[in-house]
Amino acid sequence: MKNAMVCFSILFFVSCKKSESIQTLTVCNASISYKNQVHAILVANCTSSGCHDGNALPSLGDYLTAHDAANQIKTSVKTGVMPKNKILSTADKSAIICWIENGALNN
């Protein structure tokens, strides 16, 4: 019985993780745009006080900063490091990653 409880506890904590596997993300859609999707996701999830608000870290609320940090953003979103203390939906992760994989255009 004790072994069963230990196994259950391990499974419970292993299954509770912040980030989703990148394999669950959808195929990139070329119509994903910074202006219509990505900007709003970054502002809503990444520009809070103490994060990328332009004070502690560069603001991700503007295109140039997001573009210049695109590869770091992609890695951080894939691994679940960003956004801090939040969880992005699969759709939001896909939009950010697709936008970056499509060239991180100012579209």
Z-matrix of the N, CA and C atoms (Angstrom, degrees):
N
C 1 1.446
C 2 1.530 1 110.87
N 3 1.335 2 116.08 1 -40.92
C 4 1.457 3 120.32 2 179.96
C 5 1.532 4 110.49 3 -62.94
N 6 1.344 5 117.72 4 -41.20
C 7 1.461 6 121.40 5 178.30
C 8 1.527 7 111.30 6 -62.85
N 9 1.317 8 117.08 7 -37.90
C 10 1.460 9 121.13 8 179.07
C 11 1.527 10 110.37 9 -63.80
N 12 1.328 11 117.31 10 -41.54
C 13 1.462 12 120.98 11 179.03
C 14 1.525 13 111.56 12 -66.02
N 15 1.314 14 116.56 13 -39.01
C 16 1.464 15 120.61 14 177.90
C 17 1.522 16 109.39 15 -63.90
N 18 1.318 17 117.59 16 -45.31
C 19 1.475 18 121.76 17 179.34
C 20 1.519 19 110.65 18 -62.36
N 21 1.326 20 116.79 19 -44.08
C 22 1.462 21 120.34 20 179.05
C 23 1.523 22 110.48 21 -61.29
N 24 1.328 23 117.10 22 -43.97
C 25 1.462 24 121.16 23 -179.81
C 26 1.524 25 111.17 24 -61.57
N 27 1.310 26 116.75 25 -43.33
C 28 1.464 27 120.72 26 179.30
C 29 1.515 28 109.98 27 -63.38
N 30 1.324 29 117.51 28 -47.24
C 31 1.460 30 120.81 29 179.38
C 32 1.515 31 111.72 30 -61.30
N 33 1.326 32 117.01 31 -40.09
C 34 1.452 33 120.59 32 179.90
C 35 1.525 34 111.45 33 -61.37
N 36 1.319 35 116.73 34 -49.46
C 37 1.461 36 120.06 35 -177.31
C 38 1.524 37 112.42 36 -72.16
N 39 1.306 38 118.86 37 -33.43
C 40 1.460 39 121.35 38 177.68
C 41 1.520 40 110.45 39 -68.61
N 42 1.329 41 117.17 40 -35.71
C 43 1.454 42 119.87 41 -178.09
C 44 1.519 43 112.12 42 -76.02
N 45 1.312 44 118.66 43 -16.55
C 46 1.462 45 122.61 44 179.96
C 47 1.519 46 109.21 45 -96.21
N 48 1.285 47 116.47 46 87.51
C 49 1.452 48 119.86 47 178.25
C 50 1.511 49 109.83 48 -126.23
N 51 1.304 50 117.04 49 155.58
C 52 1.450 51 122.15 50 -174.19
C 53 1.520 52 112.66 51 -71.12
N 54 1.298 53 117.64 52 -46.64
C 55 1.455 54 119.48 53 -172.01
C 56 1.519 55 112.11 54 -96.41
N 57 1.319 56 113.98 55 148.69
C 58 1.452 57 120.49 56 174.72
C 59 1.515 58 108.14 57 -90.51
N 60 1.287 59 116.42 58 155.71
C 61 1.455 60 120.84 59 177.80
C 62 1.524 61 109.49 60 -66.35
N 63 1.311 62 116.69 61 142.19
C 64 1.458 63 121.01 62 179.30
C 65 1.528 64 111.18 63 -62.80
N 66 1.333 65 117.15 64 -23.45
C 67 1.454 66 120.00 65 179.45
C 68 1.522 67 111.67 66 -65.74
N 69 1.320 68 118.96 67 -19.07
C 70 1.457 69 120.98 68 -179.91
C 71 1.521 70 111.84 69 -82.85
N 72 1.318 71 117.40 70 -7.66
C 73 1.449 72 120.14 71 -178.86
C 74 1.519 73 110.73 72 -77.15
N 75 1.313 74 115.31 73 150.19
C 76 1.453 75 120.60 74 -176.79
C 77 1.516 76 111.66 75 -78.58
N 78 1.309 77 115.31 76 167.25
C 79 1.458 78 122.12 77 176.18
C 80 1.529 79 108.10 78 -67.42
N 81 1.318 80 116.37 79 140.92
C 82 1.462 81 120.70 80 -176.86
C 83 1.515 82 112.46 81 -63.55
N 84 1.311 83 113.69 82 138.03
C 85 1.453 84 123.15 83 178.12
C 86 1.520 85 107.30 84 -106.45
N 87 1.307 86 117.48 85 125.51
C 88 1.469 87 121.96 86 -177.25
C 89 1.529 88 112.70 87 -65.50
N 90 1.321 89 118.04 88 -16.25
C 91 1.457 90 120.14 89 -177.69
C 92 1.534 91 113.58 90 -85.24
N 93 1.329 92 117.75 91 -1.95
C 94 1.472 93 120.52 92 177.10
C 95 1.522 94 107.91 93 -63.30
N 96 1.316 95 116.55 94 128.92
C 97 1.458 96 118.61 95 -178.93
C 98 1.520 97 111.12 96 -127.00
N 99 1.314 98 114.34 97 154.14
C 100 1.459 99 120.78 98 177.15
C 101 1.527 100 109.12 99 -64.14
N 102 1.310 101 116.34 100 -49.46
C 103 1.465 102 122.19 101 -174.94
C 104 1.529 103 112.25 102 -63.54
N 105 1.331 104 117.58 103 -42.90
C 106 1.463 105 120.83 104 -172.37
C 107 1.522 106 114.96 105 -90.46
N 108 1.333 107 118.92 106 -21.04
C 109 1.456 108 119.93 107 -178.71
C 110 1.530 109 113.28 108 -131.14
N 111 1.310 110 116.65 109 -58.62
C 112 1.463 111 121.71 110 -167.84
C 113 1.524 112 112.72 111 -64.83
N 114 1.311 113 118.29 112 -43.43
C 115 1.462 114 120.98 113 -179.22
C 116 1.525 115 110.56 114 -55.70
N 117 1.311 116 117.77 115 -47.93
C 118 1.471 117 121.40 116 -179.04
C 119 1.533 118 111.51 117 -63.00
N 120 1.326 119 117.63 118 -38.49
C 121 1.468 120 121.24 119 178.63
C 122 1.522 121 110.04 120 -64.07
N 123 1.329 122 116.44 121 -46.43
C 124 1.464 123 120.44 122 -179.35
C 125 1.526 124 111.22 123 -64.33
N 126 1.325 125 117.57 124 -43.87
C 127 1.464 126 120.75 125 -179.67
C 128 1.526 127 110.54 126 -63.73
N 129 1.326 128 117.30 127 -44.93
C 130 1.467 129 121.12 128 -177.05
C 131 1.529 130 112.99 129 -68.57
N 132 1.324 131 117.30 130 -29.95
C 133 1.458 132 119.98 131 -171.69
C 134 1.524 133 115.84 132 -114.14
N 135 1.316 134 117.90 133 -16.33
C 136 1.471 135 119.05 134 -170.11
C 137 1.521 136 115.18 135 -124.62
N 138 1.307 137 119.25 136 -9.60
C 139 1.470 138 119.88 137 -173.29
C 140 1.523 139 112.93 138 -105.31
N 141 1.324 140 117.49 139 19.61
C 142 1.459 141 119.96 140 179.01
C 143 1.528 142 110.13 141 -71.96
N 144 1.308 143 115.25 142 164.53
C 145 1.459 144 121.23 143 -179.67
C 146 1.519 145 111.19 144 -56.37
N 147 1.316 146 116.15 145 130.41
C 148 1.455 147 121.29 146 179.76
C 149 1.513 148 113.70 147 90.45
N 150 1.304 149 116.25 148 -8.34
C 151 1.471 150 119.47 149 177.11
C 152 1.527 151 107.71 150 -109.62
N 153 1.299 152 117.24 151 -131.90
C 154 1.465 153 121.77 152 -177.69
C 155 1.525 154 110.31 153 -88.00
N 156 1.324 155 114.88 154 61.98
C 157 1.462 156 121.63 155 -177.79
C 158 1.527 157 113.30 156 -100.97
N 159 1.319 158 116.48 157 2.99
C 160 1.455 159 120.43 158 -178.99
C 161 1.514 160 112.99 159 92.70
N 162 1.321 161 117.52 160 -8.47
C 163 1.458 162 121.07 161 178.05
C 164 1.524 163 109.90 162 -98.54
N 165 1.321 164 115.97 163 -73.05
C 166 1.468 165 120.19 164 -179.18
C 167 1.526 166 111.46 165 -70.18
N 168 1.302 167 116.16 166 -41.54
C 169 1.471 168 123.30 167 -179.84
C 170 1.511 169 108.85 168 -133.43
N 171 1.334 170 117.86 169 158.79
C 172 1.468 171 119.33 170 178.71
C 173 1.525 172 111.19 171 -56.81
N 174 1.316 173 116.37 172 144.24
C 175 1.460 174 121.55 173 -178.82
C 176 1.522 175 111.24 174 -71.13
N 177 1.326 176 115.07 175 129.68
C 178 1.462 177 119.41 176 173.79
C 179 1.519 178 110.71 177 -92.03
N 180 1.319 179 115.87 178 14.16
C 181 1.454 180 120.91 179 177.81
C 182 1.522 181 113.12 180 -85.94
N 183 1.324 182 117.38 181 -2.36
C 184 1.463 183 119.02 182 177.04
C 185 1.530 184 110.26 183 -122.00
N 186 1.307 185 114.63 184 149.95
C 187 1.469 186 120.77 185 -173.90
C 188 1.524 187 112.92 186 -59.83
N 189 1.315 188 118.70 187 -48.64
C 190 1.467 189 120.75 188 -173.71
C 191 1.524 190 112.30 189 -59.16
N 192 1.313 191 116.99 190 -42.28
C 193 1.462 192 119.83 191 179.37
C 194 1.524 193 110.52 192 -66.31
N 195 1.338 194 116.30 193 -44.53
C 196 1.468 195 120.39 194 178.94
C 197 1.524 196 110.37 195 -62.91
N 198 1.311 197 117.45 196 -42.17
C 199 1.469 198 121.46 197 179.47
C 200 1.526 199 110.81 198 -62.20
N 201 1.331 200 115.90 199 -47.59
C 202 1.460 201 119.92 200 -177.39
C 203 1.530 202 112.70 201 -66.82
N 204 1.322 203 116.92 202 -25.58
C 205 1.468 204 121.21 203 179.82
C 206 1.532 205 111.91 204 -102.06
N 207 1.316 206 117.63 205 14.09
C 208 1.467 207 121.96 206 -172.10
C 209 1.524 208 113.90 207 -53.16
N 210 1.312 209 117.73 208 -48.10
C 211 1.472 210 119.38 209 -178.57
C 212 1.523 211 112.11 210 -65.47
N 213 1.308 212 117.31 211 -38.33
C 214 1.465 213 120.81 212 177.54
C 215 1.530 214 110.15 213 -68.37
N 216 1.322 215 117.19 214 -39.49
C 217 1.463 216 120.92 215 177.46
C 218 1.525 217 109.78 216 -61.98
N 219 1.324 218 116.35 217 -45.73
C 220 1.468 219 120.94 218 -179.45
C 221 1.526 220 110.87 219 -57.87
N 222 1.314 221 116.75 220 -48.13
C 223 1.463 222 120.90 221 179.67
C 224 1.519 223 111.02 222 -63.05
N 225 1.309 224 117.38 223 -43.78
C 226 1.462 225 121.73 224 -178.47
C 227 1.522 226 112.44 225 -66.20
N 228 1.325 227 116.68 226 -37.56
C 229 1.461 228 120.91 227 178.05
C 230 1.526 229 110.28 228 -70.39
N 231 1.323 230 116.75 229 -43.31
C 232 1.470 231 120.58 230 179.37
C 233 1.523 232 112.11 231 -61.02
N 234 1.318 233 117.29 232 -40.60
C 235 1.459 234 121.27 233 -175.78
C 236 1.530 235 112.87 234 -86.67
N 237 1.318 236 117.03 235 -9.71
C 238 1.463 237 120.47 236 -179.77
C 239 1.509 238 114.47 237 84.48
N 240 1.330 239 117.66 238 7.04
C 241 1.462 240 121.39 239 178.15
C 242 1.529 241 110.16 240 -67.21
N 243 1.313 242 115.98 241 -36.25
C 244 1.463 243 121.58 242 177.50
C 245 1.517 244 108.28 243 -118.48
N 246 1.293 245 115.61 244 147.75
C 247 1.462 246 128.44 245 -3.73
C 248 1.520 247 111.62 246 -79.31
N 249 1.301 248 114.59 247 150.25
C 250 1.460 249 121.68 248 -178.71
C 251 1.530 250 109.40 249 -65.64
N 252 1.314 251 115.89 250 129.99
C 253 1.475 252 123.76 251 176.91
C 254 1.529 253 114.25 252 63.76
N 255 1.316 254 117.32 253 20.10
C 256 1.460 255 121.57 254 176.80
C 257 1.522 256 108.55 255 -139.88
N 258 1.322 257 115.22 256 165.02
C 259 1.457 258 120.84 257 175.79
C 260 1.526 259 107.74 258 -125.56
N 261 1.309 260 116.34 259 123.93
C 262 1.462 261 120.91 260 176.56
C 263 1.521 262 109.86 261 -79.63
N 264 1.315 263 115.68 262 145.21
C 265 1.460 264 119.46 263 174.22
C 266 1.527 265 108.27 264 -69.79
N 267 1.310 266 115.73 265 161.46
C 268 1.464 267 120.15 266 177.42
C 269 1.521 268 110.27 267 -59.67
N 270 1.318 269 117.43 268 -39.03
C 271 1.469 270 121.34 269 179.34
C 272 1.525 271 111.17 270 -63.20
N 273 1.336 272 117.36 271 -41.79
C 274 1.466 273 120.45 272 179.08
C 275 1.521 274 111.17 273 -67.94
N 276 1.334 275 116.81 274 -41.48
C 277 1.464 276 119.76 275 176.32
C 278 1.525 277 109.96 276 -59.99
N 279 1.312 278 116.14 277 -46.07
C 280 1.464 279 120.70 278 -179.40
C 281 1.515 280 111.36 279 -60.44
N 282 1.328 281 116.55 280 -43.22
C 283 1.468 282 120.03 281 -179.08
C 284 1.521 283 111.00 282 -61.32
N 285 1.326 284 116.93 283 -47.01
C 286 1.470 285 120.45 284 -179.79
C 287 1.524 286 110.66 285 -62.91
N 288 1.315 287 116.58 286 -49.28
C 289 1.462 288 120.59 287 -177.77
C 290 1.526 289 111.27 288 -64.18
N 291 1.320 290 117.64 289 -42.31
C 292 1.468 291 120.49 290 178.57
C 293 1.516 292 111.34 291 -64.00
N 294 1.322 293 116.84 292 -42.50
C 295 1.459 294 120.00 293 178.54
C 296 1.524 295 109.92 294 -57.95
N 297 1.318 296 117.16 295 -43.90
C 298 1.461 297 121.43 296 -179.93
C 299 1.531 298 110.18 297 -67.62
N 300 1.331 299 117.04 298 -46.13
C 301 1.469 300 119.69 299 -179.88
C 302 1.519 301 113.01 300 -65.38
N 303 1.338 302 116.76 301 -22.45
C 304 1.468 303 121.54 302 176.79
C 305 1.526 304 111.70 303 -88.18
N 306 1.324 305 117.81 304 9.11
C 307 1.461 306 121.03 305 174.52
C 308 1.516 307 114.74 306 107.90
N 309 1.332 308 118.76 307 3.12
C 310 1.477 309 123.05 308 179.68
C 311 1.519 310 110.92 309 50.02
N 312 1.321 311 115.09 310 49.72
C 313 1.467 312 121.84 311 -177.51
C 314 1.511 313 112.86 312 -74.64
N 315 1.331 314 116.48 313 154.32
C 316 1.457 315 122.80 314 174.86
C 317 1.528 316 107.18 315 -88.82
N 318 1.316 317 114.86 316 70.56
C 319 1.472 318 119.98 317 -174.94
C 320 1.516 319 111.37 318 -115.31
